[in-house]
Amino acid sequence: MQTATIFKLNTIGFVATSISCYQGALRGMPWLGLAVFTLLMVIFLPFTDMKKERILLTVIVGVIGFLLDSILILFDIYSVNIGTRWLLPASLCPEWILALWLNFGFMLYIYWLILRRSYVVSGVIGIIFAFIIYGNAHWNGLLVLHRPALVSILIIAVIWAGLIPVLTMFSIKFFSRKVNHATQTK
């Protein structure tokens, strides 16, 4: 399959998984994002050259995101609407946010080439997505931002401004070997 086609299809899968996370949580099915994410992996993993690396990075990002959001909940930066939980207790990151992190980790295989161009740009992208993700979740009643809401979202945005470049660095370590090898053999 053409690289451009794979990029477009992965992007559609990324958006569909993200939407399923929010819509599932809104409609009392907080497991829906994890289910759609699993389907996304089943569909796209066969077209991945570096399967082991892609899965490992997905797990690493998922664990980092899970711990980060659990810490944000612990420090009362935000709380999650109890109706948007499935199995995990209120003190931990909910399943639908975990699915968002896993989805992002899985898509770093596709997006790292864009993010690696500038760590400043990837930090700005982190800020923008922090506002979009947490602002949207707050606005839809999936979570409540504490302090004044603006202070909470600014704390999250600053964390994301540093985290997204770090995750980009992980992606470079995982995937640049394949790209460098491919460009040397041409």
Salt bridges, closest charged atoms under 4 A:
GLU53 OE2 - ARG177 NH2 2.86
ASP76 OD1 - HIS146 NE2 3.56
